[in-house]
Amino acid sequence: MKVIDYQEQEWFLFEYDGKLYLDVNCNHSFIGFSFMIELNEDERKLYKVGGHEYLSRLAYEIHYSAPVVADSTSVYKGRDETKILGDLATEAVRIWRASHV
């Protein structure tokens, strides 16, 4: 897994096994959490056209849709890959930060 792009304190974009993953830093009241999705085909196309700005808008949509809330109707609910890929993402960020000092 490697870092492809980022927005400080908001999100990271990772590439892993030919797939793209957006890891969004979400904060609601006193609760903070990461929410990582694999970009689907439509999102990948929109990223190809809109780049960094598209990812910022997508991260905003994910954050404000509150996909981890029990009664959330977020379209991102059920797409969280954090438990599966979170450790790999943490290590990728550590390596990336070390090379960008």
Secondary structure, DSSP 8 states (H G I E B T S, - for coil): -EEEEEETTTEEEEEETTEEEEEEEEEETTEEEEEEEE--HHHHHHHHHHHHHHHHHHHHHHHHH-TTSTT---TTTT---HHHHHHHHHHHHHHHHHHT-
